[in-house]
Amino acid sequence: MCWDYIEANPFNPEAAGWQTACEKNEKWIKHASKIPANISVINQASATSLPYPDGFFDVIATDPPYYDNVPYSYLSDFFYVWLKRTVGDLYPELFATPLTPKSEEIVAYSHEEGGYEAGKRRFEEMLTKSFQEICRVLKDDGVACIVFAHKSTDAWESIINALLNSGLYMTASWPINTEMQARLRAKESAALASSIYMVCRKRKGGKTAYFNEIKAGIEKRVHEKLDQFWEEGISGSDFFISAIGPAVEVFGKYERVEKLTGEQVTVAELLEHVRRVVSEYALSRILESPRLGGIDTEARFYLLWRWTYNDAKIPFDDARKLSQAVGIELTEHWNRGFIKKEKEYIRVLPAEERGKDFLKQTPANMVDVLHQALLLWSKNDRKGIAELLSRTGQAGNDDFWRLAQAVSEVLPEKDREKQMLQGFLYGREAYVKAAGSESAEQERLFE
Ligand SMILES: C[S@@+](CC[C@H](N)C(=O)[O-])C[C@H]1O[C@@H](n2cnc3c(N)ncnc32)[C@H](O)[C@@H]1O
């Protein structure tokens, strides 16, 4: 661990300062003191081996750790040493060790033997074990609610595998906005704003289904929920993650899902299918048309990326998954056009970062035309824009203008490219007219 800035500023008299911290704590103590002392029993045990008999609980609610997101046990040590001295004698069994016990912690630390890979494997094994424990101690008609928030689809693949292998399946899932927007981590990364609440029950019976036969059901359920999420304003990476739940609701009903060859369909394959469904849905909503045919694949990728991640640097594997969903092979595009590889990350360049020779190049796709048009706009070169649009045949192409409009809408306020797009779109009529006379002139030259 290394030092970082604290999230709260104690000197701020308003949000999250010392004053508010004290007020909030006082309010919380008053509120919590109203709960009768005998209503709850609090026990401490590891989630991987619960000291309860089979079929004991009606409801289980849990918020498991997420890989290496937070080093809880090490953070706890800071408080543990003081609590041990102040209330340690009241709870001797909880303070038996000099520091917090680390061996049972479900976490993906990379400082131990085997590095991150070993830590990740250990995390996944312990998580699966704890889900199996949930299934064991839950009554047959009991309900479990598991919270999970992680932006990497890899993490989702493991948690869903762990869930399905434990004998539980999801019957509903809800994205709930739980994170503070101002959090430091949220500012530069594509951090999620929502956690997904997965409502699970015990799977009964062991039916097998064919993927082909349940695909339509999965798409129907995903579409139903996406309509609702769209109306609620969920967007970007949250939107993709929110679609996983509804798909697993249908998929997880079956103990085994097979392809026609008899091979088992993996969770990775299910998630790939979900990403394709979500991409198409999101693109048609952003473009306000179910017709995507006139928009080339590079443009679909660009639009979807801006909407999902905007400016963030994304680990290669997540970027590859998004590109696959729209049918782009990332390795064929990077470092050639607007897709840039920076070590293990992928970035998508805005018009202004396309390089000094970019305007001299022949545009290879709709995004290149759009970016060249924006650069010409910022140089106030109206004639250049008209020539470009006429030469590339985009002036009269409604799909091109729809793309420009959609990119402008998905970018955040004050974004430089958004401002350029707004200016460019404002002159649309004039450019189209000028491009018309431009092409008439070219035709005359050929005559
Ligand atoms: C995401 S946090 C839950 C935070 C909690 N919902 C809250 O609001 O404070 C995950 C928690 O799981 C705990 N944990 C890790 N390994 C565990 C284990 N084997 N058994 C039980 N809890 C464990 C961590 O210490 C951490 O407190």
The ligand as an SDF file (V2000), in Angstrom:
LIG
                    3D

 27 29  0  0  0  0  0  0  0  0999 V2000
  -17.0870   -5.0370   -0.0960 C   0  0  0  0  0  0  0  0  0  0  0  0
  -16.6900   -5.2320    1.6220 S   0  0  0  0  0  0  0  0  0  0  0  0
  -18.2200   -5.1140    2.4110 C   0  0  0  0  0  0  0  0  0  0  0  0
  -18.4740   -3.7700    2.9620 C   0  0  0  0  0  0  0  0  0  0  0  0
  -19.7530   -3.6260    3.7610 C   0  0  0  0  0  0  0  0  0  0  0  0
  -20.9140   -3.8740    2.9470 N   0  0  0  0  0  0  0  0  0  0  0  0
  -19.7900   -2.2140    4.3420 C   0  0  0  0  0  0  0  0  0  0  0  0
  -20.6100   -1.4080    3.8950 O   0  0  0  0  0  0  0  0  0  0  0  0
  -18.9980   -1.9430    5.2160 O   0  0  0  0  0  0  0  0  0  0  0  0
  -16.2180   -6.9050    1.7440 C   0  0  0  0  0  0  0  0  0  0  0  0
  -15.9270   -7.3760    3.1510 C   0  0  0  0  0  0  0  0  0  0  0  0
  -15.7000   -8.7880    3.1570 O   0  0  0  0  0  0  0  0  0  0  0  0
  -14.7610   -9.0730    4.1990 C   0  0  0  0  0  0  0  0  0  0  0  0
  -14.1600  -10.4370    4.0280 N   0  0  0  0  0  0  0  0  0  0  0  0
  -13.0370  -10.8250    3.3670 C   0  0  0  0  0  0  0  0  0  0  0  0
  -12.8250  -12.1400    3.5130 N   0  0  0  0  0  0  0  0  0  0  0  0
  -13.8210  -12.6420    4.2800 C   0  0  0  0  0  0  0  0  0  0  0  0
  -14.1520  -13.9510    4.7760 C   0  0  0  0  0  0  0  0  0  0  0  0
  -13.3890  -15.0130    4.5180 N   0  0  0  0  0  0  0  0  0  0  0  0
  -15.2550  -14.0610    5.5210 N   0  0  0  0  0  0  0  0  0  0  0  0
  -16.0490  -12.9900    5.8000 C   0  0  0  0  0  0  0  0  0  0  0  0
  -15.7830  -11.7410    5.3690 N   0  0  0  0  0  0  0  0  0  0  0  0
  -14.6880  -11.5590    4.6140 C   0  0  0  0  0  0  0  0  0  0  0  0
  -13.7630   -7.9400    4.0380 C   0  0  0  0  0  0  0  0  0  0  0  0
  -12.9860   -7.7910    5.2230 O   0  0  0  0  0  0  0  0  0  0  0  0
  -14.6960   -6.7440    3.7860 C   0  0  0  0  0  0  0  0  0  0  0  0
  -15.0510   -6.1550    4.9970 O   0  0  0  0  0  0  0  0  0  0  0  0
  1  2  1  0
  2  3  1  0
  2 10  1  0
  3  4  1  0
  4  5  1  0
  5  6  1  0
  5  7  1  0
  7  8  2  0
  7  9  1  0
 10 11  1  0
 11 12  1  0
 11 26  1  0
 12 13  1  0
 13 14  1  0
 13 24  1  0
 14 15  1  0
 14 23  1  0
 15 16  2  0
 16 17  1  0
 17 18  1  0
 17 23  2  0
 18 19  1  0
 18 20  2  0
 20 21  1  0
 21 22  2  0
 22 23  1  0
 24 25  1  0
 24 26  1  0
 26 27  1  0
M  CHG  2   2   1   9  -1
M  END
$$$$
